[in-house]
C-alpha cells in the first residue's frame, strides 16, 4: 500500500531537509524549501512515488542550484 500523497510529499521533503540541514547547506530556508518542494512536486507529477528517490533527487536539485548560483 502506498502512502497518501500529502504524507509522501511531507516525508520526502523532511528527509531532504534533514540531510541538508545536518550538512549545513541551508543558508536561505525559504529558497531551500521552494527548490525541494518544486523538485518533489515535479517528480510526483511524473509518477514517482518512492520516498527516498523523491528525497535524493530533491537534494540533487538543490545542490545543482547552489553550484549554479
Phi and psi in degrees as a GROMACS rama.xvg file:
@    title "Ramachandran Plot"
@    xaxis  label "Phi"
@    yaxis  label "Psi"
@TYPE xy
-91.964  158.692  UNK-2
-73.5374  150.773  UNK-3
-59.9602  148.485  UNK-4
-52.8565  -47.6767  UNK-5
-60.2395  -36.6882  UNK-6
-70.3125  -40.9944  UNK-7
-58.6466  -47.7368  UNK-8
-65.1285  -45.4269  UNK-9
-61.0946  -46.5623  UNK-10
-64.7547  -42.0789  UNK-11
-63.8987  -44.6303  UNK-12
-63.0533  -42.0801  UNK-13
-64.4925  -42.3294  UNK-14
-61.4239  -48.1488  UNK-15
-62.9032  -44.9339  UNK-16
-60.859  -47.8406  UNK-17
-58.6777  -43.0849  UNK-18
-61.8953  -49.9465  UNK-19
-66.6719  -36.5674  UNK-20
-65.869  -44.5897  UNK-21
-64.398  -31.3907  UNK-22
-83.348  -6.37704  UNK-23
77.4515  19.7593  UNK-24
-84.8966  -12.2974  UNK-25
-92.3116  106.116  UNK-26
-96.0013  -37.3299  UNK-27
-121.012  99.1664  UNK-28
-58.2757  -37.9981  UNK-29
-63.7334  -47.1933  UNK-30
-63.7633  -42.6774  UNK-31
-60.7225  -45.5707  UNK-32
-61.4159  -41.4494  UNK-33
-65.1629  -42.8663  UNK-34
-65.4628  -46.9624  UNK-35
-62.7497  -47.1083  UNK-36
-65.4235  -40.4252  UNK-37
-62.4992  -42.5417  UNK-38
-63.1077  -46.6179  UNK-39
-63.6461  -43.3592  UNK-40
-59.9237  -45.9854  UNK-41
-60.8549  -42.5949  UNK-42
-65.6741  -43.2194  UNK-43
-61.6945  -40.1731  UNK-44
-66.668  -22.2818  UNK-45
-93.3239  1.7466  UNK-46
106.825  -0.962703  UNK-47
-71.6456  134.552  UNK-48
-135.872  11.5554  UNK-49
-92.1003  119.938  UNK-50
-54.6205  -49.7751  UNK-51
-67.9343  -34.2775  UNK-52
-65.6024  -43.7141  UNK-53
-59.3004  -45.2736  UNK-54
-64.3968  -48.2262  UNK-55
-63.4011  -41.7242  UNK-56
-69.0091  -34.1737  UNK-57
-66.4288  -40.509  UNK-58
-61.5085  -45.0313  UNK-59
-61.2472  -41.7925  UNK-60
-63.075  -41.4499  UNK-61
-63.1026  -46.2088  UNK-62
-63.5081  -40.0572  UNK-63
-63.8725  -40.0822  UNK-64
-63.153  -41.4982  UNK-65
-63.8845  -40.4756  UNK-66
-68.4079  -34.6934  UNK-67
-74.0965  -23.0595  UNK-68
